Every structure is written in structure tokens, then in C-alpha cells.
Amino acid sequence: MTRGASGRQVSAFQWLANWLLVGGWCVLVYALCAGCQRAPPRRDDVYPPPDTLAFYKPYAEQCVTETGVSVAAIKRFSDQDIFEDDQKLKCFMECMFRVSNLTDAKGEVHLGKLLDTIKPEYEDLALRMGAKCMKAKGKDLCERAFWYHKCWKTADPVHYYLIGP
């Protein structure tokens, strides 16, 4: 028997159970607070690189027309949250890969071609972002394209961006 905070006697089991309960709540509160304090995506005069955005803008316009995705959905995915219920957005992502010739017929990203499109000062950032995103999963090309974007955004939500029109 030991004495609890109130001075009354409690068994070692009760004491341990109380501390585990308190510890569990602390972990839960910490996890919730960590999610609330996520850094916002980087958006400034130099990032995302304006010349990259300008280069891909015609592709994005073509893919918006082809898929019917809303510009709001592109912006929401890029700057806010990951959501999986927009098939048009997923197919927009596939279209962007296809028209810029960055994927093969199976929807696998050509890493070398992708790195060729990235400014040298951002290559290390891109490699770290994509290190765990090598083998796409999905039942079709749209799902596979979405898988890459979701993986990249999850890996580095601060530097991830989805190019839109």
C-alpha cells in the first residue's frame, strides 16, 4: 500500500492505473495540440517558384478543362487539407502528370524527369519529400496520381504545392 495525493492509502495497482490514465490523457492532449500547431504551407514571393507555376499554368488550364475539377478543389488540396472524395481532382493530378510527360503507362513517376523540372535549390527538398513515395498504389491512373500527391503532402505539408491555373 502507498499513499495517494489525497493522503489515503491505495494499492500499487490502483496507483499505477491512475498514473497510466493520467499519462494516456497527456499523450492524447499532446497529440491533439501537435495537430493544431501544424505549420502553414509556405506561400511567398519565391515559393512555390513563380517560373515553375508559370511554366505549368497552360498544362493546368488544359487539365481543368479536361477533367472539370474546380479551381477551389485544387487550392484546397494544395493549401489546406487532404480529402479523398473528389474524383475530378484525382484525374486532374493524373492529367498534369500525363501532359507534362512525367509518368509511364502504369502511372509510375519518372523520377529523373521530375527532378529535371525542379530548380537545383529545391532538389534536396523534393528528394526528402518523395523518399517514401516511390511505389504508387491505386486501382487506376487517377488513384495512382492521387497517391503520389497525398504521400508528398503528408511527407512535407509546408513545401508541398499542387499547381493550378
Phi and psi in radians as a Rosetta constraint file:
Dihedral C 1 N 2 CA 2 C 2 CIRCULARHARMONIC -2.247 0.35
Dihedral N 2 CA 2 C 2 N 3 CIRCULARHARMONIC 2.942 0.35
Dihedral C 2 N 3 CA 3 C 3 CIRCULARHARMONIC -1.724 0.35
Dihedral N 3 CA 3 C 3 N 4 CIRCULARHARMONIC 2.295 0.35
Dihedral C 3 N 4 CA 4 C 4 CIRCULARHARMONIC -1.434 0.35
Dihedral N 4 CA 4 C 4 N 5 CIRCULARHARMONIC -3.073 0.35
Dihedral C 4 N 5 CA 5 C 5 CIRCULARHARMONIC -1.070 0.35
Dihedral N 5 CA 5 C 5 N 6 CIRCULARHARMONIC -0.535 0.35
Dihedral C 5 N 6 CA 6 C 6 CIRCULARHARMONIC -1.455 0.35
Dihedral N 6 CA 6 C 6 N 7 CIRCULARHARMONIC -0.079 0.35
Dihedral C 6 N 7 CA 7 C 7 CIRCULARHARMONIC 1.632 0.35
Dihedral N 7 CA 7 C 7 N 8 CIRCULARHARMONIC -0.179 0.35
Dihedral C 7 N 8 CA 8 C 8 CIRCULARHARMONIC -1.470 0.35
Dihedral N 8 CA 8 C 8 N 9 CIRCULARHARMONIC 2.768 0.35
Dihedral C 8 N 9 CA 9 C 9 CIRCULARHARMONIC -1.412 0.35
Dihedral N 9 CA 9 C 9 N 10 CIRCULARHARMONIC 2.363 0.35
Dihedral C 9 N 10 CA 10 C 10 CIRCULARHARMONIC -2.322 0.35
Dihedral N 10 CA 10 C 10 N 11 CIRCULARHARMONIC 2.689 0.35
Dihedral C 10 N 11 CA 11 C 11 CIRCULARHARMONIC -1.290 0.35
Dihedral N 11 CA 11 C 11 N 12 CIRCULARHARMONIC 2.795 0.35
Dihedral C 11 N 12 CA 12 C 12 CIRCULARHARMONIC -1.045 0.35
Dihedral N 12 CA 12 C 12 N 13 CIRCULARHARMONIC -0.640 0.35
Dihedral C 12 N 13 CA 13 C 13 CIRCULARHARMONIC -1.113 0.35
Dihedral N 13 CA 13 C 13 N 14 CIRCULARHARMONIC -0.793 0.35
Dihedral C 13 N 14 CA 14 C 14 CIRCULARHARMONIC -1.110 0.35
Dihedral N 14 CA 14 C 14 N 15 CIRCULARHARMONIC -0.726 0.35
Dihedral C 14 N 15 CA 15 C 15 CIRCULARHARMONIC -1.060 0.35
Dihedral N 15 CA 15 C 15 N 16 CIRCULARHARMONIC -0.819 0.35
Dihedral C 15 N 16 CA 16 C 16 CIRCULARHARMONIC -1.110 0.35
Dihedral N 16 CA 16 C 16 N 17 CIRCULARHARMONIC -0.749 0.35
Dihedral C 16 N 17 CA 17 C 17 CIRCULARHARMONIC -1.073 0.35
Dihedral N 17 CA 17 C 17 N 18 CIRCULARHARMONIC -0.741 0.35
Dihedral C 17 N 18 CA 18 C 18 CIRCULARHARMONIC -1.086 0.35
Dihedral N 18 CA 18 C 18 N 19 CIRCULARHARMONIC -0.775 0.35
Dihedral C 18 N 19 CA 19 C 19 CIRCULARHARMONIC -1.168 0.35
Dihedral N 19 CA 19 C 19 N 20 CIRCULARHARMONIC -0.653 0.35
Dihedral C 19 N 20 CA 20 C 20 CIRCULARHARMONIC -1.135 0.35
Dihedral N 20 CA 20 C 20 N 21 CIRCULARHARMONIC -0.684 0.35
Dihedral C 20 N 21 CA 21 C 21 CIRCULARHARMONIC -1.120 0.35
Dihedral N 21 CA 21 C 21 N 22 CIRCULARHARMONIC -0.811 0.35
Dihedral C 21 N 22 CA 22 C 22 CIRCULARHARMONIC -1.093 0.35
Dihedral N 22 CA 22 C 22 N 23 CIRCULARHARMONIC -0.774 0.35
Dihedral C 22 N 23 CA 23 C 23 CIRCULARHARMONIC -1.077 0.35
Dihedral N 23 CA 23 C 23 N 24 CIRCULARHARMONIC -0.709 0.35
Dihedral C 23 N 24 CA 24 C 24 CIRCULARHARMONIC -1.070 0.35
Dihedral N 24 CA 24 C 24 N 25 CIRCULARHARMONIC -0.754 0.35
Dihedral C 24 N 25 CA 25 C 25 CIRCULARHARMONIC -1.116 0.35
Dihedral N 25 CA 25 C 25 N 26 CIRCULARHARMONIC -0.695 0.35
Dihedral C 25 N 26 CA 26 C 26 CIRCULARHARMONIC -1.090 0.35
Dihedral N 26 CA 26 C 26 N 27 CIRCULARHARMONIC -0.751 0.35
Dihedral C 26 N 27 CA 27 C 27 CIRCULARHARMONIC -1.099 0.35
Dihedral N 27 CA 27 C 27 N 28 CIRCULARHARMONIC -0.757 0.35
Dihedral C 27 N 28 CA 28 C 28 CIRCULARHARMONIC -1.090 0.35
Dihedral N 28 CA 28 C 28 N 29 CIRCULARHARMONIC -0.814 0.35
Dihedral C 28 N 29 CA 29 C 29 CIRCULARHARMONIC -1.096 0.35
Dihedral N 29 CA 29 C 29 N 30 CIRCULARHARMONIC -0.739 0.35
Dihedral C 29 N 30 CA 30 C 30 CIRCULARHARMONIC -1.075 0.35
Dihedral N 30 CA 30 C 30 N 31 CIRCULARHARMONIC -0.789 0.35
Dihedral C 30 N 31 CA 31 C 31 CIRCULARHARMONIC -1.090 0.35
Dihedral N 31 CA 31 C 31 N 32 CIRCULARHARMONIC -0.735 0.35
Dihedral C 31 N 32 CA 32 C 32 CIRCULARHARMONIC -1.151 0.35
Dihedral N 32 CA 32 C 32 N 33 CIRCULARHARMONIC -0.727 0.35
Dihedral C 32 N 33 CA 33 C 33 CIRCULARHARMONIC -1.193 0.35
Dihedral N 33 CA 33 C 33 N 34 CIRCULARHARMONIC -0.648 0.35
Dihedral C 33 N 34 CA 34 C 34 CIRCULARHARMONIC -1.087 0.35
Dihedral N 34 CA 34 C 34 N 35 CIRCULARHARMONIC -0.681 0.35
Dihedral C 34 N 35 CA 35 C 35 CIRCULARHARMONIC -1.167 0.35
Dihedral N 35 CA 35 C 35 N 36 CIRCULARHARMONIC -0.584 0.35
Dihedral C 35 N 36 CA 36 C 36 CIRCULARHARMONIC -1.267 0.35
Dihedral N 36 CA 36 C 36 N 37 CIRCULARHARMONIC -0.474 0.35
Dihedral C 36 N 37 CA 37 C 37 CIRCULARHARMONIC -1.728 0.35
Dihedral N 37 CA 37 C 37 N 38 CIRCULARHARMONIC 0.383 0.35
Dihedral C 37 N 38 CA 38 C 38 CIRCULARHARMONIC -1.071 0.35
Dihedral N 38 CA 38 C 38 N 39 CIRCULARHARMONIC 2.388 0.35
Dihedral C 38 N 39 CA 39 C 39 CIRCULARHARMONIC -1.161 0.35
Dihedral N 39 CA 39 C 39 N 40 CIRCULARHARMONIC 2.476 0.35
Dihedral C 39 N 40 CA 40 C 40 CIRCULARHARMONIC -1.244 0.35
Dihedral N 40 CA 40 C 40 N 41 CIRCULARHARMONIC 2.770 0.35
Dihedral C 40 N 41 CA 41 C 41 CIRCULARHARMONIC -1.095 0.35
Dihedral N 41 CA 41 C 41 N 42 CIRCULARHARMONIC 2.559 0.35
Dihedral C 41 N 42 CA 42 C 42 CIRCULARHARMONIC -1.340 0.35
Dihedral N 42 CA 42 C 42 N 43 CIRCULARHARMONIC 2.101 0.35
Dihedral C 42 N 43 CA 43 C 43 CIRCULARHARMONIC -2.469 0.35
Dihedral N 43 CA 43 C 43 N 44 CIRCULARHARMONIC 1.861 0.35
Dihedral C 43 N 44 CA 44 C 44 CIRCULARHARMONIC -2.564 0.35
Dihedral N 44 CA 44 C 44 N 45 CIRCULARHARMONIC -2.890 0.35
Dihedral C 44 N 45 CA 45 C 45 CIRCULARHARMONIC -1.169 0.35
Dihedral N 45 CA 45 C 45 N 46 CIRCULARHARMONIC -0.440 0.35
Dihedral C 45 N 46 CA 46 C 46 CIRCULARHARMONIC -1.976 0.35
Dihedral N 46 CA 46 C 46 N 47 CIRCULARHARMONIC -0.116 0.35
Dihedral C 46 N 47 CA 47 C 47 CIRCULARHARMONIC -2.510 0.35
Dihedral N 47 CA 47 C 47 N 48 CIRCULARHARMONIC 2.241 0.35
Dihedral C 47 N 48 CA 48 C 48 CIRCULARHARMONIC -1.049 0.35
Dihedral N 48 CA 48 C 48 N 49 CIRCULARHARMONIC 2.627 0.35
Dihedral C 48 N 49 CA 49 C 49 CIRCULARHARMONIC -1.008 0.35
Dihedral N 49 CA 49 C 49 N 50 CIRCULARHARMONIC 2.114 0.35
Dihedral C 49 N 50 CA 50 C 50 CIRCULARHARMONIC -0.994 0.35
Dihedral N 50 CA 50 C 50 N 51 CIRCULARHARMONIC -0.640 0.35
Dihedral C 50 N 51 CA 51 C 51 CIRCULARHARMONIC -1.210 0.35
Dihedral N 51 CA 51 C 51 N 52 CIRCULARHARMONIC -0.569 0.35
Dihedral C 51 N 52 CA 52 C 52 CIRCULARHARMONIC -1.169 0.35
Dihedral N 52 CA 52 C 52 N 53 CIRCULARHARMONIC -0.787 0.35
Dihedral C 52 N 53 CA 53 C 53 CIRCULARHARMONIC -1.043 0.35
Dihedral N 53 CA 53 C 53 N 54 CIRCULARHARMONIC -0.752 0.35
Dihedral C 53 N 54 CA 54 C 54 CIRCULARHARMONIC -1.148 0.35
Dihedral N 54 CA 54 C 54 N 55 CIRCULARHARMONIC -0.704 0.35
Dihedral C 54 N 55 CA 55 C 55 CIRCULARHARMONIC -1.072 0.35
Dihedral N 55 CA 55 C 55 N 56 CIRCULARHARMONIC -0.754 0.35
Dihedral C 55 N 56 CA 56 C 56 CIRCULARHARMONIC -1.518 0.35
Dihedral N 56 CA 56 C 56 N 57 CIRCULARHARMONIC -0.129 0.35
Dihedral C 56 N 57 CA 57 C 57 CIRCULARHARMONIC -0.979 0.35
Dihedral N 57 CA 57 C 57 N 58 CIRCULARHARMONIC -0.798 0.35
Dihedral C 57 N 58 CA 58 C 58 CIRCULARHARMONIC -1.070 0.35
Dihedral N 58 CA 58 C 58 N 59 CIRCULARHARMONIC -0.649 0.35
Dihedral C 58 N 59 CA 59 C 59 CIRCULARHARMONIC -1.107 0.35
Dihedral N 59 CA 59 C 59 N 60 CIRCULARHARMONIC -0.772 0.35
Dihedral C 59 N 60 CA 60 C 60 CIRCULARHARMONIC -1.084 0.35
Dihedral N 60 CA 60 C 60 N 61 CIRCULARHARMONIC -0.743 0.35
Dihedral C 60 N 61 CA 61 C 61 CIRCULARHARMONIC -1.081 0.35
Dihedral N 61 CA 61 C 61 N 62 CIRCULARHARMONIC -0.753 0.35
Dihedral C 61 N 62 CA 62 C 62 CIRCULARHARMONIC -1.062 0.35
Dihedral N 62 CA 62 C 62 N 63 CIRCULARHARMONIC -0.758 0.35
Dihedral C 62 N 63 CA 63 C 63 CIRCULARHARMONIC -1.279 0.35
Dihedral N 63 CA 63 C 63 N 64 CIRCULARHARMONIC -0.544 0.35
Dihedral C 63 N 64 CA 64 C 64 CIRCULARHARMONIC -1.112 0.35
Dihedral N 64 CA 64 C 64 N 65 CIRCULARHARMONIC -0.781 0.35
Dihedral C 64 N 65 CA 65 C 65 CIRCULARHARMONIC -1.110 0.35
Dihedral N 65 CA 65 C 65 N 66 CIRCULARHARMONIC -0.757 0.35
Dihedral C 65 N 66 CA 66 C 66 CIRCULARHARMONIC -1.165 0.35
Dihedral N 66 CA 66 C 66 N 67 CIRCULARHARMONIC -0.685 0.35
Dihedral C 66 N 67 CA 67 C 67 CIRCULARHARMONIC -1.740 0.35
Dihedral N 67 CA 67 C 67 N 68 CIRCULARHARMONIC -0.409 0.35
Dihedral C 67 N 68 CA 68 C 68 CIRCULARHARMONIC 1.371 0.35
Dihedral N 68 CA 68 C 68 N 69 CIRCULARHARMONIC 0.236 0.35
Dihedral C 68 N 69 CA 69 C 69 CIRCULARHARMONIC -1.165 0.35
Dihedral N 69 CA 69 C 69 N 70 CIRCULARHARMONIC 2.625 0.35
Dihedral C 69 N 70 CA 70 C 70 CIRCULARHARMONIC -1.493 0.35
Dihedral N 70 CA 70 C 70 N 71 CIRCULARHARMONIC 2.543 0.35
Dihedral C 70 N 71 CA 71 C 71 CIRCULARHARMONIC -1.083 0.35
Dihedral N 71 CA 71 C 71 N 72 CIRCULARHARMONIC -0.578 0.35
Dihedral C 71 N 72 CA 72 C 72 CIRCULARHARMONIC -1.083 0.35
Dihedral N 72 CA 72 C 72 N 73 CIRCULARHARMONIC -0.670 0.35
Dihedral C 72 N 73 CA 73 C 73 CIRCULARHARMONIC -1.167 0.35
Dihedral N 73 CA 73 C 73 N 74 CIRCULARHARMONIC -0.705 0.35
Dihedral C 73 N 74 CA 74 C 74 CIRCULARHARMONIC -1.075 0.35
Dihedral N 74 CA 74 C 74 N 75 CIRCULARHARMONIC -0.838 0.35
Dihedral C 74 N 75 CA 75 C 75 CIRCULARHARMONIC -1.126 0.35
Dihedral N 75 CA 75 C 75 N 76 CIRCULARHARMONIC -0.724 0.35
Dihedral C 75 N 76 CA 76 C 76 CIRCULARHARMONIC -1.070 0.35
Dihedral N 76 CA 76 C 76 N 77 CIRCULARHARMONIC -0.822 0.35
Dihedral C 76 N 77 CA 77 C 77 CIRCULARHARMONIC -1.121 0.35
Dihedral N 77 CA 77 C 77 N 78 CIRCULARHARMONIC -0.729 0.35
Dihedral C 77 N 78 CA 78 C 78 CIRCULARHARMONIC -1.153 0.35
Dihedral N 78 CA 78 C 78 N 79 CIRCULARHARMONIC -0.788 0.35
Dihedral C 78 N 79 CA 79 C 79 CIRCULARHARMONIC -1.875 0.35
Dihedral N 79 CA 79 C 79 N 80 CIRCULARHARMONIC -0.209 0.35
Dihedral C 79 N 80 CA 80 C 80 CIRCULARHARMONIC -2.140 0.35
Dihedral N 80 CA 80 C 80 N 81 CIRCULARHARMONIC -1.708 0.35
Dihedral C 80 N 81 CA 81 C 81 CIRCULARHARMONIC -2.116 0.35
Dihedral N 81 CA 81 C 81 N 82 CIRCULARHARMONIC 2.860 0.35
Dihedral C 81 N 82 CA 82 C 82 CIRCULARHARMONIC -1.531 0.35
Dihedral N 82 CA 82 C 82 N 83 CIRCULARHARMONIC 2.190 0.35
Dihedral C 82 N 83 CA 83 C 83 CIRCULARHARMONIC -2.335 0.35
Dihedral N 83 CA 83 C 83 N 84 CIRCULARHARMONIC 2.520 0.35
Dihedral C 83 N 84 CA 84 C 84 CIRCULARHARMONIC -1.968 0.35
Dihedral N 84 CA 84 C 84 N 85 CIRCULARHARMONIC 0.157 0.35
Dihedral C 84 N 85 CA 85 C 85 CIRCULARHARMONIC -1.789 0.35
Dihedral N 85 CA 85 C 85 N 86 CIRCULARHARMONIC 0.323 0.35
Dihedral C 85 N 86 CA 86 C 86 CIRCULARHARMONIC -2.092 0.35
Dihedral N 86 CA 86 C 86 N 87 CIRCULARHARMONIC 1.663 0.35
Dihedral C 86 N 87 CA 87 C 87 CIRCULARHARMONIC -1.104 0.35
Dihedral N 87 CA 87 C 87 N 88 CIRCULARHARMONIC -0.599 0.35
Dihedral C 87 N 88 CA 88 C 88 CIRCULARHARMONIC -1.111 0.35
Dihedral N 88 CA 88 C 88 N 89 CIRCULARHARMONIC -0.677 0.35
Dihedral C 88 N 89 CA 89 C 89 CIRCULARHARMONIC -1.123 0.35
Dihedral N 89 CA 89 C 89 N 90 CIRCULARHARMONIC -0.776 0.35
Dihedral C 89 N 90 CA 90 C 90 CIRCULARHARMONIC -1.052 0.35
Dihedral N 90 CA 90 C 90 N 91 CIRCULARHARMONIC -0.740 0.35
Dihedral C 90 N 91 CA 91 C 91 CIRCULARHARMONIC -1.272 0.35
Dihedral N 91 CA 91 C 91 N 92 CIRCULARHARMONIC -0.488 0.35
Dihedral C 91 N 92 CA 92 C 92 CIRCULARHARMONIC -1.068 0.35
Dihedral N 92 CA 92 C 92 N 93 CIRCULARHARMONIC -0.784 0.35
Dihedral C 92 N 93 CA 93 C 93 CIRCULARHARMONIC -1.062 0.35
Dihedral N 93 CA 93 C 93 N 94 CIRCULARHARMONIC -0.742 0.35
Dihedral C 93 N 94 CA 94 C 94 CIRCULARHARMONIC -1.119 0.35
Dihedral N 94 CA 94 C 94 N 95 CIRCULARHARMONIC -0.760 0.35
Dihedral C 94 N 95 CA 95 C 95 CIRCULARHARMONIC -1.038 0.35
Dihedral N 95 CA 95 C 95 N 96 CIRCULARHARMONIC -0.769 0.35
Dihedral C 95 N 96 CA 96 C 96 CIRCULARHARMONIC -1.057 0.35
Dihedral N 96 CA 96 C 96 N 97 CIRCULARHARMONIC -0.741 0.35
Dihedral C 96 N 97 CA 97 C 97 CIRCULARHARMONIC -1.085 0.35
Dihedral N 97 CA 97 C 97 N 98 CIRCULARHARMONIC -0.813 0.35
Dihedral C 97 N 98 CA 98 C 98 CIRCULARHARMONIC -1.138 0.35
Dihedral N 98 CA 98 C 98 N 99 CIRCULARHARMONIC -0.889 0.35
Dihedral C 98 N 99 CA 99 C 99 CIRCULARHARMONIC -1.228 0.35
Dihedral N 99 CA 99 C 99 N 100 CIRCULARHARMONIC -0.393 0.35
Dihedral C 99 N 100 CA 100 C 100 CIRCULARHARMONIC -1.662 0.35
Dihedral N 100 CA 100 C 100 N 101 CIRCULARHARMONIC 0.092 0.35
Dihedral C 100 N 101 CA 101 C 101 CIRCULARHARMONIC 1.026 0.35
Dihedral N 101 CA 101 C 101 N 102 CIRCULARHARMONIC 0.756 0.35
Dihedral C 101 N 102 CA 102 C 102 CIRCULARHARMONIC -1.804 0.35
Dihedral N 102 CA 102 C 102 N 103 CIRCULARHARMONIC -0.074 0.35
Dihedral C 102 N 103 CA 103 C 103 CIRCULARHARMONIC -2.248 0.35
Dihedral N 103 CA 103 C 103 N 104 CIRCULARHARMONIC 2.795 0.35
Dihedral C 103 N 104 CA 104 C 104 CIRCULARHARMONIC -1.625 0.35
Dihedral N 104 CA 104 C 104 N 105 CIRCULARHARMONIC -3.030 0.35
Dihedral C 104 N 105 CA 105 C 105 CIRCULARHARMONIC -1.122 0.35
Dihedral N 105 CA 105 C 105 N 106 CIRCULARHARMONIC -0.380 0.35
Dihedral C 105 N 106 CA 106 C 106 CIRCULARHARMONIC -1.625 0.35
Dihedral N 106 CA 106 C 106 N 107 CIRCULARHARMONIC 0.012 0.35
Dihedral C 106 N 107 CA 107 C 107 CIRCULARHARMONIC 1.486 0.35
Dihedral N 107 CA 107 C 107 N 108 CIRCULARHARMONIC 0.245 0.35
Dihedral C 107 N 108 CA 108 C 108 CIRCULARHARMONIC -1.464 0.35
Dihedral N 108 CA 108 C 108 N 109 CIRCULARHARMONIC 2.312 0.35
Dihedral C 108 N 109 CA 109 C 109 CIRCULARHARMONIC -1.263 0.35
Dihedral N 109 CA 109 C 109 N 110 CIRCULARHARMONIC 2.326 0.35
Dihedral C 109 N 110 CA 110 C 110 CIRCULARHARMONIC -1.407 0.35
Dihedral N 110 CA 110 C 110 N 111 CIRCULARHARMONIC 1.762 0.35
Dihedral C 110 N 111 CA 111 C 111 CIRCULARHARMONIC -1.017 0.35
Dihedral N 111 CA 111 C 111 N 112 CIRCULARHARMONIC -0.737 0.35
Dihedral C 111 N 112 CA 112 C 112 CIRCULARHARMONIC -1.072 0.35
Dihedral N 112 CA 112 C 112 N 113 CIRCULARHARMONIC -0.775 0.35
Dihedral C 112 N 113 CA 113 C 113 CIRCULARHARMONIC -1.135 0.35
Dihedral N 113 CA 113 C 113 N 114 CIRCULARHARMONIC -0.692 0.35
Dihedral C 113 N 114 CA 114 C 114 CIRCULARHARMONIC -1.105 0.35
Dihedral N 114 CA 114 C 114 N 115 CIRCULARHARMONIC -0.793 0.35
Dihedral C 114 N 115 CA 115 C 115 CIRCULARHARMONIC -1.122 0.35
Dihedral N 115 CA 115 C 115 N 116 CIRCULARHARMONIC -0.528 0.35
Dihedral C 115 N 116 CA 116 C 116 CIRCULARHARMONIC -1.110 0.35
Dihedral N 116 CA 116 C 116 N 117 CIRCULARHARMONIC -0.401 0.35
Dihedral C 116 N 117 CA 117 C 117 CIRCULARHARMONIC -1.559 0.35
Dihedral N 117 CA 117 C 117 N 118 CIRCULARHARMONIC -0.110 0.35
Dihedral C 117 N 118 CA 118 C 118 CIRCULARHARMONIC -1.788 0.35
Dihedral N 118 CA 118 C 118 N 119 CIRCULARHARMONIC 2.347 0.35
Dihedral C 118 N 119 CA 119 C 119 CIRCULARHARMONIC -1.041 0.35
Dihedral N 119 CA 119 C 119 N 120 CIRCULARHARMONIC 2.503 0.35
Dihedral C 119 N 120 CA 120 C 120 CIRCULARHARMONIC -0.926 0.35
Dihedral N 120 CA 120 C 120 N 121 CIRCULARHARMONIC -0.630 0.35
Dihedral C 120 N 121 CA 121 C 121 CIRCULARHARMONIC -1.217 0.35
Dihedral N 121 CA 121 C 121 N 122 CIRCULARHARMONIC -0.221 0.35
Dihedral C 121 N 122 CA 122 C 122 CIRCULARHARMONIC -1.934 0.35
Dihedral N 122 CA 122 C 122 N 123 CIRCULARHARMONIC 0.043 0.35
Dihedral C 122 N 123 CA 123 C 123 CIRCULARHARMONIC -1.078 0.35
Dihedral N 123 CA 123 C 123 N 124 CIRCULARHARMONIC -0.811 0.35
Dihedral C 123 N 124 CA 124 C 124 CIRCULARHARMONIC -1.070 0.35
Dihedral N 124 CA 124 C 124 N 125 CIRCULARHARMONIC -0.714 0.35
Dihedral C 124 N 125 CA 125 C 125 CIRCULARHARMONIC -1.044 0.35
Dihedral N 125 CA 125 C 125 N 126 CIRCULARHARMONIC -0.801 0.35
Dihedral C 125 N 126 CA 126 C 126 CIRCULARHARMONIC -1.145 0.35
Dihedral N 126 CA 126 C 126 N 127 CIRCULARHARMONIC -0.706 0.35
Dihedral C 126 N 127 CA 127 C 127 CIRCULARHARMONIC -1.132 0.35
Dihedral N 127 CA 127 C 127 N 128 CIRCULARHARMONIC -0.720 0.35
Dihedral C 127 N 128 CA 128 C 128 CIRCULARHARMONIC -1.139 0.35
Dihedral N 128 CA 128 C 128 N 129 CIRCULARHARMONIC -0.714 0.35
Dihedral C 128 N 129 CA 129 C 129 CIRCULARHARMONIC -1.095 0.35
Dihedral N 129 CA 129 C 129 N 130 CIRCULARHARMONIC -0.680 0.35
Dihedral C 129 N 130 CA 130 C 130 CIRCULARHARMONIC -1.673 0.35
Dihedral N 130 CA 130 C 130 N 131 CIRCULARHARMONIC 0.044 0.35
Dihedral C 130 N 131 CA 131 C 131 CIRCULARHARMONIC -0.993 0.35
Dihedral N 131 CA 131 C 131 N 132 CIRCULARHARMONIC -0.627 0.35
Dihedral C 131 N 132 CA 132 C 132 CIRCULARHARMONIC -1.743 0.35
Dihedral N 132 CA 132 C 132 N 133 CIRCULARHARMONIC 0.182 0.35
Dihedral C 132 N 133 CA 133 C 133 CIRCULARHARMONIC -2.070 0.35
Dihedral N 133 CA 133 C 133 N 134 CIRCULARHARMONIC 0.927 0.35
Dihedral C 133 N 134 CA 134 C 134 CIRCULARHARMONIC -1.702 0.35
Dihedral N 134 CA 134 C 134 N 135 CIRCULARHARMONIC -0.546 0.35
Dihedral C 134 N 135 CA 135 C 135 CIRCULARHARMONIC -2.076 0.35
Dihedral N 135 CA 135 C 135 N 136 CIRCULARHARMONIC 1.745 0.35
Dihedral C 135 N 136 CA 136 C 136 CIRCULARHARMONIC -1.146 0.35
Dihedral N 136 CA 136 C 136 N 137 CIRCULARHARMONIC 2.586 0.35
Dihedral C 136 N 137 CA 137 C 137 CIRCULARHARMONIC -2.109 0.35
Dihedral N 137 CA 137 C 137 N 138 CIRCULARHARMONIC 2.624 0.35
Dihedral C 137 N 138 CA 138 C 138 CIRCULARHARMONIC 2.608 0.35
Dihedral N 138 CA 138 C 138 N 139 CIRCULARHARMONIC 2.652 0.35
Dihedral C 138 N 139 CA 139 C 139 CIRCULARHARMONIC -1.397 0.35
Dihedral N 139 CA 139 C 139 N 140 CIRCULARHARMONIC -0.312 0.35
Dihedral C 139 N 140 CA 140 C 140 CIRCULARHARMONIC -2.568 0.35
Dihedral N 140 CA 140 C 140 N 141 CIRCULARHARMONIC 3.099 0.35
Dihedral C 140 N 141 CA 141 C 141 CIRCULARHARMONIC -1.104 0.35
Dihedral N 141 CA 141 C 141 N 142 CIRCULARHARMONIC -0.624 0.35
Dihedral C 141 N 142 CA 142 C 142 CIRCULARHARMONIC -1.141 0.35
Dihedral N 142 CA 142 C 142 N 143 CIRCULARHARMONIC -0.769 0.35
Dihedral C 142 N 143 CA 143 C 143 CIRCULARHARMONIC -1.108 0.35
Dihedral N 143 CA 143 C 143 N 144 CIRCULARHARMONIC -0.678 0.35
Dihedral C 143 N 144 CA 144 C 144 CIRCULARHARMONIC -1.184 0.35
Dihedral N 144 CA 144 C 144 N 145 CIRCULARHARMONIC -0.729 0.35
Dihedral C 144 N 145 CA 145 C 145 CIRCULARHARMONIC -1.081 0.35
Dihedral N 145 CA 145 C 145 N 146 CIRCULARHARMONIC -0.753 0.35
Dihedral C 145 N 146 CA 146 C 146 CIRCULARHARMONIC -1.074 0.35
Dihedral N 146 CA 146 C 146 N 147 CIRCULARHARMONIC -0.703 0.35
Dihedral C 146 N 147 CA 147 C 147 CIRCULARHARMONIC -0.984 0.35
Dihedral N 147 CA 147 C 147 N 148 CIRCULARHARMONIC -0.796 0.35
Dihedral C 147 N 148 CA 148 C 148 CIRCULARHARMONIC -1.034 0.35
Dihedral N 148 CA 148 C 148 N 149 CIRCULARHARMONIC -0.877 0.35
Dihedral C 148 N 149 CA 149 C 149 CIRCULARHARMONIC -1.099 0.35
Dihedral N 149 CA 149 C 149 N 150 CIRCULARHARMONIC -0.725 0.35
Dihedral C 149 N 150 CA 150 C 150 CIRCULARHARMONIC -1.095 0.35
Dihedral N 150 CA 150 C 150 N 151 CIRCULARHARMONIC -0.745 0.35
Dihedral C 150 N 151 CA 151 C 151 CIRCULARHARMONIC -1.118 0.35
Dihedral N 151 CA 151 C 151 N 152 CIRCULARHARMONIC -0.795 0.35
Dihedral C 151 N 152 CA 152 C 152 CIRCULARHARMONIC -1.111 0.35
Dihedral N 152 CA 152 C 152 N 153 CIRCULARHARMONIC -0.761 0.35
Dihedral C 152 N 153 CA 153 C 153 CIRCULARHARMONIC -1.161 0.35
Dihedral N 153 CA 153 C 153 N 154 CIRCULARHARMONIC -0.676 0.35
Dihedral C 153 N 154 CA 154 C 154 CIRCULARHARMONIC -1.142 0.35
Dihedral N 154 CA 154 C 154 N 155 CIRCULARHARMONIC -0.691 0.35
Dihedral C 154 N 155 CA 155 C 155 CIRCULARHARMONIC -1.181 0.35
Dihedral N 155 CA 155 C 155 N 156 CIRCULARHARMONIC -0.650 0.35
Dihedral C 155 N 156 CA 156 C 156 CIRCULARHARMONIC -2.647 0.35
Dihedral N 156 CA 156 C 156 N 157 CIRCULARHARMONIC 1.384 0.35
Dihedral C 156 N 157 CA 157 C 157 CIRCULARHARMONIC -1.152 0.35
Dihedral N 157 CA 157 C 157 N 158 CIRCULARHARMONIC -0.333 0.35
Dihedral C 157 N 158 CA 158 C 158 CIRCULARHARMONIC -1.274 0.35
Dihedral N 158 CA 158 C 158 N 159 CIRCULARHARMONIC -0.732 0.35
Dihedral C 158 N 159 CA 159 C 159 CIRCULARHARMONIC -1.750 0.35
Dihedral N 159 CA 159 C 159 N 160 CIRCULARHARMONIC -0.192 0.35
Dihedral C 159 N 160 CA 160 C 160 CIRCULARHARMONIC -1.177 0.35
Dihedral N 160 CA 160 C 160 N 161 CIRCULARHARMONIC 2.479 0.35
Dihedral C 160 N 161 CA 161 C 161 CIRCULARHARMONIC -2.618 0.35
Dihedral N 161 CA 161 C 161 N 162 CIRCULARHARMONIC 2.575 0.35
Dihedral C 161 N 162 CA 162 C 162 CIRCULARHARMONIC -1.908 0.35
Dihedral N 162 CA 162 C 162 N 163 CIRCULARHARMONIC 2.119 0.35
Dihedral C 162 N 163 CA 163 C 163 CIRCULARHARMONIC -1.290 0.35
Dihedral N 163 CA 163 C 163 N 164 CIRCULARHARMONIC 2.256 0.35
Dihedral C 163 N 164 CA 164 C 164 CIRCULARHARMONIC -2.170 0.35
Dihedral N 164 CA 164 C 164 N 165 CIRCULARHARMONIC 3.097 0.35
